[in-house]
Amino acid sequence: MAQKASSGNPVEELLQQVQSMGSGNGGGRRRPPPPRNRPPQIPLSLIAVAVALGFGVWAVPSSFYTVQPEERAVVKRFGEVIKIADPGLHFKLPFGVDQTQFVATERVLKQEFGFRTASVGERTQYASEDFPDESLMLSGDLNIIDVEWVVQYRIADPMQFLYSMRDPTGTLRDISESVMRRAVGNRLGSEVLTTARVEISNTVREETQKAMDLYKTGIQVVTVELQDVVPPQAVQPAFNEV
């Protein structure tokens, strides 16, 4: 077989060989570039579900609250009271829209005058400090009496207790002390020390309760109990002689 005559130019021969190789693979067209690595496409519906689940996990803990048996909860929405919740599990609007304040309405609380309890346990311990500004008072016959007492009370109206006045507990202390001084001042010193203790306690409880109702403190006075009622130590020998 006769061979094709060579042109004698090596450069032209090389170009012809390259063209012949290209014509055997797609007619000399360029190969398409390899595909780039693209991130996987996440469906919008899946994104919406994930956002909803995250919102729910965030909202649920702030949407429920529990009121203990001895409490009531005052619920406010945008700063305005909307209800008082009884014991149990309740729903509220999340994210701070509804806010709750818990008040121990069934617990008997106490205020001490003339002394303080340091610790309560099998054996109650009292603070060594005296409070003469609270306990020393004059009887009707101008004798100095050292009176220690306890006022037991409960919060009967959470709304009044929280919002009617700034310091209802401080008001209770001030009124109880004032009423006690007046009750002791209406009695002889010997009566305060002996026979009039129960009557004084009842009088102080009744008059203190009237004042609590007048000022709408929400406080119910349960009992007033006289503790130690003695002459001051400096004059005890004189009282003992009498």
C-alpha contacts under 8 A as a table, 3 or more apart, distances in Angstrom:
res1	aa1	res2	aa2	distance
6	S	9	N	7.84
6	S	13	E	7.81
7	S	12	E	7.73
7	S	13	E	7.46
9	N	12	E	5.54
9	N	13	E	6.41
10	P	13	E	5.03
10	P	14	L	6.29
11	V	14	L	5.19
11	V	15	L	6.42
12	E	15	L	5.15
12	E	16	Q	6.21
13	E	16	Q	5.13
13	E	17	Q	6.32
14	L	17	Q	5.16
14	L	18	V	6.37
15	L	18	V	5.16
15	L	19	Q	6.23
16	Q	19	Q	5.15
16	Q	20	S	6.13
17	Q	20	S	5.12
17	Q	21	M	6.29
18	V	21	M	5.18
18	V	22	G	6.34
19	Q	22	G	5.10
19	Q	23	S	6.16
19	Q	28	G	7.35
20	S	23	S	5.15
20	S	24	G	6.58
21	M	24	G	5.46
21	M	25	N	7.07
22	G	25	N	5.43
22	G	26	G	7.15
22	G	27	G	6.18
22	G	28	G	4.42
22	G	29	R	7.66
23	S	26	G	6.31
23	S	27	G	4.13
23	S	28	G	4.91
24	G	27	G	6.19
24	G	28	G	7.59
25	N	28	G	6.49
25	N	29	R	7.84
26	G	29	R	5.65
42	I	46	L	7.04
42	I	47	I	7.36
43	P	46	L	5.43
43	P	47	I	6.70
44	L	47	I	5.05
44	L	48	A	6.23
45	S	48	A	5.08
45	S	49	V	6.30
46	L	49	V	5.14
46	L	50	A	6.29
47	I	50	A	5.15
47	I	51	V	6.23
48	A	51	V	5.16
48	A	52	A	6.17
49	V	52	A	5.10
49	V	53	L	6.18
50	A	53	L	5.15
50	A	54	G	6.18
51	V	54	G	5.13
51	V	55	F	6.12
52	A	55	F	5.09
52	A	56	G	6.17
53	L	56	G	5.06
53	L	57	V	6.23
54	G	57	V	5.17
54	G	58	W	6.27
55	F	58	W	5.14
55	F	59	A	6.03
56	G	59	A	5.05
56	G	60	V	5.80
57	V	60	V	5.74
57	V	61	P	7.38
58	W	61	P	6.72
58	W	62	S	7.74
59	A	62	S	5.63
59	A	63	S	6.24
59	A	94	P	5.92
59	A	95	F	7.03
60	V	63	S	5.03
60	V	64	F	7.02
60	V	94	P	7.56
61	P	64	F	6.35
62	S	65	Y	7.66
62	S	92	K	7.73
62	S	93	L	7.73
62	S	94	P	5.02
62	S	95	F	6.55
62	S	96	G	7.91
63	S	91	F	5.61
63	S	92	K	4.97
63	S	93	L	5.61
63	S	94	P	4.75
64	F	89	L	6.95
64	F	90	H	5.58
64	F	91	F	4.54
64	F	92	K	5.86
65	Y	89	L	5.86
65	Y	90	H	5.48
65	Y	91	F	6.57
65	Y	92	K	7.54
66	T	87	P	7.18
66	T	88	G	5.54
66	T	89	L	4.51
66	T	90	H	6.27
67	V	71	E	6.12
67	V	72	R	6.38
67	V	73	A	6.46
67	V	85	A	7.43
67	V	86	D	6.66
67	V	87	P	4.46
67	V	88	G	5.14
67	V	89	L	6.50
67	V	90	H	7.87
67	V	102	F	7.54
68	Q	71	E	5.29
68	Q	72	R	7.60
68	Q	87	P	5.28
68	Q	88	G	6.63
69	P	87	P	5.10
69	P	88	G	7.52
70	E	87	P	7.57
70	E	104	A	5.76
70	E	105	T	6.15
70	E	106	E	4.71
70	E	107	R	6.25
71	E	86	D	7.49
71	E	87	P	6.57
71	E	102	F	6.41
71	E	103	V	5.43
71	E	104	A	4.36
71	E	105	T	5.31
71	E	106	E	6.42
72	R	84	I	6.63
72	R	85	A	5.77
72	R	86	D	5.38
72	R	87	P	6.44
72	R	102	F	5.83
72	R	103	V	5.42
72	R	104	A	6.57
72	R	105	T	6.36
72	R	158	P	7.43
73	A	84	I	5.52
73	A	85	A	4.95
73	A	86	D	6.83
73	A	100	T	6.09
73	A	101	Q	5.47
73	A	102	F	4.46
73	A	103	V	6.20
74	V	81	V	6.95
74	V	83	K	6.24
74	V	84	I	4.62
74	V	85	A	6.41
74	V	100	T	5.56
74	V	101	Q	5.17
74	V	102	F	6.43
74	V	103	V	7.75
74	V	158	P	7.23
74	V	159	M	7.29
75	V	81	V	5.74
75	V	82	I	5.94
75	V	83	K	5.50
75	V	84	I	6.09
75	V	85	A	7.21
75	V	98	D	6.61
75	V	99	Q	5.69
75	V	100	T	4.57
75	V	101	Q	6.65
76	K	79	G	5.37
76	K	80	E	4.99
76	K	81	V	4.15
76	K	82	I	5.62
76	K	83	K	7.40
76	K	98	D	5.57
76	K	99	Q	5.18
76	K	100	T	6.30
77	R	80	E	5.27
77	R	81	V	6.37
77	R	82	I	6.56
77	R	97	V	5.78
77	R	98	D	4.54
77	R	99	Q	6.42
78	F	97	V	6.08
78	F	98	D	6.87
85	A	90	H	7.79
92	K	98	D	5.90
93	L	96	G	7.41
93	L	97	V	5.72
93	L	98	D	5.30
94	P	97	V	5.91
94	P	98	D	6.60
95	F	98	D	7.76
96	G	99	Q	6.01
103	V	155	I	7.70
103	V	158	P	6.31
104	A	107	R	5.67
104	A	155	I	6.91
105	T	154	R	6.20
105	T	155	I	4.81
105	T	156	A	5.90
105	T	157	D	7.63
105	T	158	P	7.20
106	E	154	R	6.72
106	E	155	I	7.37
107	R	154	R	6.20
107	R	155	I	7.93
108	V	152	Q	6.44
108	V	153	Y	5.60
108	V	154	R	5.00
109	L	152	Q	5.61
109	L	153	Y	5.30
109	L	154	R	5.86
110	K	150	V	6.66
110	K	151	V	5.47
110	K	152	Q	4.29
110	K	153	Y	6.00
111	Q	150	V	5.76
111	Q	151	V	5.22
111	Q	152	Q	6.57
111	Q	173	R	7.25
112	E	115	F	6.25
112	E	116	R	6.15
112	E	148	E	7.82
112	E	149	W	6.26
112	E	150	V	4.70
112	E	151	V	6.60
113	F	116	R	7.43
113	F	131	F	7.71
113	F	134	E	6.11
113	F	135	S	6.67
113	F	148	E	5.58
113	F	149	W	5.40
113	F	150	V	6.19
113	F	177	E	7.97
114	G	130	D	6.46
114	G	131	F	4.79
114	G	132	P	6.42
114	G	133	D	7.83
114	G	134	E	5.33
114	G	135	S	4.71
114	G	147	V	6.99
114	G	148	E	4.85
114	G	149	W	7.04
115	F	126	Y	7.42
115	F	127	A	7.08
115	F	129	E	7.33
115	F	130	D	6.02
115	F	131	F	6.18
115	F	148	E	6.74
116	R	126	Y	5.88
116	R	127	A	5.55
116	R	129	E	7.94
117	T	120	V	7.32
117	T	124	T	7.36
117	T	125	Q	6.16
117	T	126	Y	4.35
117	T	127	A	5.86
118	A	124	T	7.72
118	A	125	Q	5.41
118	A	126	Y	4.71
118	A	127	A	5.02
119	S	124	T	5.92
119	S	125	Q	5.25
119	S	126	Y	6.87
120	V	123	R	6.72
120	V	124	T	4.67
120	V	125	Q	6.53
121	G	124	T	5.61
127	A	130	D	7.96
131	F	134	E	5.69
131	F	135	S	6.43
132	P	135	S	4.97
132	P	136	L	5.32
132	P	146	D	7.76
133	D	136	L	6.31
134	E	177	E	7.15
135	S	145	I	7.86
135	S	146	D	5.24
135	S	147	V	4.83
135	S	148	E	5.75
136	L	144	I	6.58
136	L	145	I	5.74
136	L	146	D	4.63
136	L	147	V	6.36
136	L	232	P	7.94
137	M	144	I	5.63
137	M	145	I	5.47
137	M	146	D	6.56
137	M	147	V	7.41
137	M	181	R	6.23
137	M	184	V	7.47
137	M	185	G	7.78
138	L	141	D	7.83
138	L	142	L	5.39
138	L	143	N	5.48
138	L	144	I	4.70
138	L	145	I	6.06
138	L	181	R	7.47
138	L	184	V	6.95
138	L	185	G	5.80
139	S	142	L	5.14
139	S	143	N	5.26
139	S	144	I	6.40
139	S	145	I	6.74
139	S	184	V	5.26
139	S	185	G	4.26
139	S	186	N	6.73
139	S	187	R	5.83
139	S	188	L	5.64
139	S	189	G	5.15
139	S	192	V	7.66
140	G	143	N	7.35
140	G	184	V	7.03
140	G	185	G	4.47
140	G	186	N	5.13
140	G	187	R	4.96
140	G	188	L	4.99
140	G	189	G	6.79
141	D	187	R	7.57
141	D	188	L	5.42
141	D	189	G	6.43
142	L	189	G	7.72
143	N	189	G	5.85
144	I	189	G	7.76
144	I	231	P	6.47
144	I	232	P	6.94
145	I	189	G	7.05
145	I	229	V	6.99
145	I	230	V	6.02
145	I	231	P	4.79
145	I	232	P	6.34
146	D	228	D	7.71
146	D	229	V	5.70
146	D	230	V	5.30
146	D	231	P	5.53
146	D	232	P	5.71
147	V	226	L	7.40
147	V	227	Q	7.45
147	V	228	D	6.15
147	V	229	V	4.58
147	V	230	V	6.71
148	E	226	L	6.12
148	E	227	Q	5.23
148	E	228	D	5.29
148	E	229	V	6.25
149	W	224	V	7.06
149	W	225	E	5.53
149	W	226	L	4.26
149	W	227	Q	4.99
149	W	228	D	7.34
150	V	224	V	5.76
150	V	225	E	5.25
150	V	226	L	6.51
150	V	227	Q	7.24
151	V	176	S	7.92
151	V	221	V	7.23
151	V	222	V	7.61
151	V	223	T	5.97
151	V	224	V	4.62
151	V	225	E	6.57
152	Q	221	V	6.21
152	Q	222	V	5.38
152	Q	223	T	5.22
152	Q	224	V	6.37
153	Y	219	I	6.73
153	Y	220	Q	5.55
153	Y	221	V	4.37
153	Y	222	V	4.88
153	Y	223	T	7.00
154	R	219	I	5.91
154	R	220	Q	5.41
154	R	221	V	6.69
154	R	222	V	7.08
155	I	158	P	6.45
155	I	161	F	6.98
155	I	218	G	5.89
155	I	219	I	4.75
155	I	220	Q	6.19
156	A	218	G	5.46
156	A	219	I	5.60
156	A	220	Q	5.84
157	D	160	Q	5.56
157	D	161	F	6.15
157	D	217	T	7.97
157	D	218	G	4.38
157	D	219	I	6.91
158	P	161	F	5.02
158	P	162	L	6.06
158	P	218	G	6.44
159	M	162	L	5.41
159	M	163	Y	5.98
159	M	164	S	7.45
159	M	218	G	7.34
160	Q	163	Y	5.38
160	Q	164	S	4.79
160	Q	165	M	7.66
160	Q	216	K	6.01
160	Q	217	T	5.46
160	Q	218	G	4.79
161	F	164	S	6.25
161	F	165	M	7.30
161	F	168	P	6.44
161	F	216	K	7.75
161	F	217	T	5.09
161	F	218	G	4.65
161	F	219	I	6.90
162	L	165	M	7.28
162	L	166	R	7.87
163	Y	166	R	7.23
164	S	215	Y	7.98
164	S	216	K	6.37
164	S	217	T	6.32
165	M	168	P	6.13
165	M	217	T	6.81
167	D	170	G	5.35
167	D	171	T	6.28
168	P	171	T	4.94
168	P	172	L	6.21
168	P	217	T	5.51
168	P	219	I	7.86
169	T	172	L	5.01
169	T	173	R	6.44
170	G	173	R	5.11
170	G	174	D	6.27
171	T	174	D	5.14
171	T	175	I	6.09
172	L	175	I	5.34
172	L	176	S	5.96
172	L	208	T	7.58
172	L	212	M	7.16
173	R	176	S	5.24
173	R	177	E	6.14
174	D	177	E	5.39
174	D	178	S	6.23
175	I	178	S	5.07
175	I	179	V	6.06
175	I	208	T	6.29
175	I	211	A	7.38
176	S	179	V	5.21
176	S	180	M	6.05
176	S	204	V	6.88
176	S	208	T	5.78
177	E	180	M	5.11
177	E	181	R	6.23
178	S	181	R	5.29
178	S	182	R	6.41
179	V	182	R	5.14
179	V	183	A	6.15
179	V	204	V	5.82
179	V	207	E	7.01
179	V	208	T	6.87
180	M	183	A	5.06
180	M	184	V	6.12
180	M	200	I	7.73
180	M	204	V	5.90
181	R	184	V	5.24
181	R	185	G	5.96
182	R	185	G	4.96
182	R	186	N	6.32
183	A	186	N	5.30
183	A	187	R	6.96
183	A	200	I	6.16
183	A	203	T	7.31
183	A	204	V	7.08
184	V	187	R	5.41
184	V	188	L	7.83
184	V	189	G	7.98
184	V	192	V	6.60
184	V	200	I	7.33
185	G	188	L	7.64
187	R	191	E	6.27
187	R	192	V	6.38
187	R	196	A	7.91
188	L	191	E	5.22
188	L	192	V	6.40
189	G	192	V	5.19
189	G	193	L	6.37
190	S	193	L	5.19
190	S	194	T	6.26
191	E	194	T	5.14
191	E	195	T	5.22
191	E	196	A	5.16
191	E	197	R	7.66
192	V	195	T	6.73
192	V	196	A	5.27
192	V	197	R	5.88
192	V	200	I	7.95
192	V	229	V	7.52
193	L	196	A	7.35
193	L	197	R	7.07
193	L	229	V	5.91
193	L	230	V	6.43
194	T	197	R	6.46
195	T	198	V	7.60
196	A	199	E	5.30
196	A	200	I	5.98
197	R	200	I	5.21
197	R	201	S	6.25
197	R	226	L	6.95
198	V	201	S	5.12
198	V	202	N	6.32
199	E	202	N	5.20
199	E	203	T	6.12
200	I	203	T	5.11
200	I	204	V	6.11
201	S	204	V	5.28
201	S	205	R	6.22
201	S	223	T	7.97
201	S	224	V	5.36
201	S	225	E	6.02
201	S	226	L	6.56
202	N	205	R	5.15
202	N	206	E	6.19
202	N	224	V	7.02
203	T	206	E	5.28
203	T	207	E	6.12
204	V	207	E	5.36
204	V	208	T	5.84
204	V	224	V	6.93
205	R	208	T	5.24
205	R	209	Q	6.08
205	R	221	V	6.54
205	R	222	V	7.75
205	R	223	T	6.35
205	R	224	V	5.59
206	E	209	Q	5.20
206	E	210	K	6.37
207	E	210	K	5.11
207	E	211	A	6.44
208	T	211	A	5.19
208	T	212	M	6.24
208	T	221	V	7.46
209	Q	212	M	4.94
209	Q	213	D	6.20
209	Q	219	I	7.97
209	Q	220	Q	6.68
209	Q	221	V	5.83
210	K	213	D	5.21
210	K	214	L	6.13
211	A	214	L	4.94
211	A	215	Y	6.21
212	M	215	Y	5.39
212	M	216	K	6.00
212	M	217	T	5.51
212	M	218	G	7.24
212	M	219	I	6.31
212	M	220	Q	7.57
213	D	216	K	4.92
213	D	217	T	6.58
213	D	218	G	7.28
213	D	219	I	7.72
216	K	219	I	7.97
221	V	224	V	7.80
226	L	229	V	7.15
230	V	236	Q	7.98
231	P	235	V	6.40
231	P	236	Q	5.49
231	P	239	F	7.24
232	P	235	V	5.69
232	P	236	Q	6.10
233	Q	236	Q	5.15
234	A	237	P	7.65
235	V	238	A	5.47
235	V	239	F	6.60
236	Q	239	F	5.11
236	Q	240	N	6.14
237	P	240	N	5.07
237	P	241	E	6.31
238	A	241	E	5.22
238	A	242	V	6.58
239	F	242	V	5.19
